[in-house]
Amino acid sequence: MIRTKYLKGHRERIQVVWKEHVREIPPEARERALRVLEEVGRRVFSYTTKFVIMEGNLAKHAMVPDHWHMVASDLDPRAEDFEQILSTPWIRVVETKP
Protein backbone atom coordinates (compact mmCIF):
# COMPACT_ATOMS: atom_id res chain seq x y z
CA MET A 1 0.00 0.00 0.00
CA ILE A 2 1.55 3.28 -1.10
CA ARG A 3 0.54 6.79 -2.04
CA THR A 4 0.40 7.26 -5.79
CA LYS A 5 3.28 9.16 -7.39
CA TYR A 6 0.96 11.74 -8.92
CA LEU A 7 -1.94 13.06 -6.83
CA LYS A 8 -3.49 14.80 -9.86
CA GLY A 9 -5.05 17.49 -7.68
CA HIS A 10 -6.44 15.09 -5.08
CA ARG A 11 -5.68 15.42 -1.39
CA GLU A 12 -4.92 11.68 -1.32
CA ARG A 13 -4.65 8.79 -3.77
CA ILE A 14 -3.42 5.37 -2.70
CA GLN A 15 -2.67 2.14 -4.49
CA VAL A 16 -1.76 -1.48 -4.09
CA VAL A 17 0.86 -2.78 -6.52
CA TRP A 18 1.96 -6.32 -7.25
CA LYS A 19 5.55 -7.35 -6.62
CA GLU A 20 6.00 -8.73 -10.13
CA HIS A 21 5.46 -6.95 -13.42
CA VAL A 22 2.27 -8.67 -14.62
CA ARG A 23 -1.10 -7.57 -16.00
CA GLU A 24 -3.19 -9.97 -13.90
CA ILE A 25 -2.80 -11.48 -10.42
CA PRO A 26 -4.42 -14.55 -8.83
CA PRO A 27 -8.08 -14.00 -7.86
CA GLU A 28 -7.43 -14.59 -4.14
CA ALA A 29 -4.61 -12.00 -4.17
CA ARG A 30 -6.89 -9.51 -5.94
CA GLU A 31 -9.62 -10.01 -3.33
CA ARG A 32 -7.13 -9.50 -0.49
CA ALA A 33 -5.79 -6.35 -2.16
CA LEU A 34 -9.34 -5.04 -2.46
CA ARG A 35 -10.06 -5.71 1.23
CA VAL A 36 -6.83 -4.05 2.37
CA LEU A 37 -7.29 -1.05 0.09
CA GLU A 38 -10.83 -0.57 1.39
CA GLU A 39 -9.73 -0.88 5.02
CA VAL A 40 -6.80 1.54 4.69
CA GLY A 41 -8.86 3.83 2.46
CA ARG A 42 -11.49 4.31 5.18
CA ARG A 43 -8.77 5.94 7.30
CA VAL A 44 -6.95 7.79 4.53
CA PHE A 45 -10.16 9.21 3.05
CA SER A 46 -11.85 10.04 6.35
CA TYR A 47 -12.00 13.69 5.18
CA THR A 48 -14.66 12.81 2.58
CA THR A 49 -17.93 10.86 2.57
CA LYS A 50 -16.85 8.27 -0.01
CA PHE A 51 -14.06 7.10 -2.27
CA VAL A 52 -13.78 4.78 -5.24
CA ILE A 53 -11.56 1.81 -5.96
CA MET A 54 -10.47 1.18 -9.56
CA GLU A 55 -8.31 -1.45 -11.22
CA GLY A 56 -5.55 0.85 -12.44
CA ASN A 57 -4.01 -1.17 -15.25
CA LEU A 58 -7.38 -1.67 -16.94
CA ALA A 59 -8.13 2.05 -17.09
CA LYS A 60 -7.68 3.59 -20.52
CA HIS A 61 -5.76 6.43 -18.86
CA ALA A 62 -3.32 4.22 -16.90
CA MET A 63 0.22 5.57 -16.72
CA VAL A 64 1.62 2.02 -16.33
CA PRO A 65 -0.94 -0.15 -18.16
CA ASP A 66 1.11 -3.35 -18.20
CA HIS A 67 1.65 -3.58 -14.43
CA TRP A 68 -1.22 -4.65 -12.18
CA HIS A 69 -2.27 -2.11 -9.58
CA MET A 70 -5.46 -1.08 -7.83
CA VAL A 71 -6.09 2.60 -7.03
CA ALA A 72 -8.33 4.32 -4.49
CA SER A 73 -9.26 7.96 -5.00
CA ASP A 74 -11.63 10.54 -3.64
CA LEU A 75 -14.19 12.07 -6.00
CA ASP A 76 -13.06 15.69 -5.98
CA PRO A 77 -14.63 17.42 -9.00
CA ARG A 78 -11.76 19.98 -8.98
CA ALA A 79 -9.09 17.27 -9.48
CA GLU A 80 -7.21 17.16 -12.79
CA ASP A 81 -8.44 13.65 -13.58
CA PHE A 82 -12.04 13.88 -12.39
CA GLU A 83 -13.46 13.21 -15.87
CA GLN A 84 -11.06 10.27 -16.28
CA ILE A 85 -12.24 8.79 -12.97
CA LEU A 86 -15.84 9.08 -14.13
CA SER A 87 -15.00 7.27 -17.37
CA THR A 88 -13.05 4.47 -15.63
CA PRO A 89 -14.98 1.40 -14.41
CA TRP A 90 -15.14 1.33 -10.61
CA ILE A 91 -14.71 -1.86 -8.62
CA ARG A 92 -16.33 -0.42 -5.54
CA VAL A 93 -17.65 2.81 -4.02
CA VAL A 94 -16.84 2.93 -0.30
CA GLU A 95 -18.76 5.09 2.16
CA THR A 96 -16.53 6.51 4.90
CA LYS A 97 -19.27 8.00 7.08
CA PRO A 98 -22.15 5.94 8.49
BELUR-V83107 format. One record per residue. OMEGA is omega in whole degrees, -180 to 180 (none if undefined). Layout:
omega->(OMEGA | OMEGA)
This chain:
omega->(178 | 174 | 179 | -178 | -179 | 180 | 175 | 178 | 178 | 173 | 178 | 170 | -179 | -179 | 169 | 177 | 179 | -175 | 180 | -179 | -179 | 178 | -179 | 176 | 179 | -178 | -179 | 177 | 178 | 179 | 177 | 178 | 178 | 179 | -179 | 180 | 177 | -179 | 180 | 180 | 178 | 178 | -177 | -177 | -180 | 180 | -178 | -176 | 180 | 174 | -179 | 175 | -177 | 175 | -169 | -175 | 179 | 180 | -180 | -179 | -176 | 178 | 177 | -172 | -177 | 178 | -176 | 171 | 180 | -173 | 172 | -177 | 171 | -178 | -178 | -178 | 178 | -178 | -179 | -174 | -176 | 179 | 177 | 178 | 179 | -179 | 179 | 177 | 179 | 174 | -175 | 169 | -175 | 176 | -180 | -180 | 179 | none)
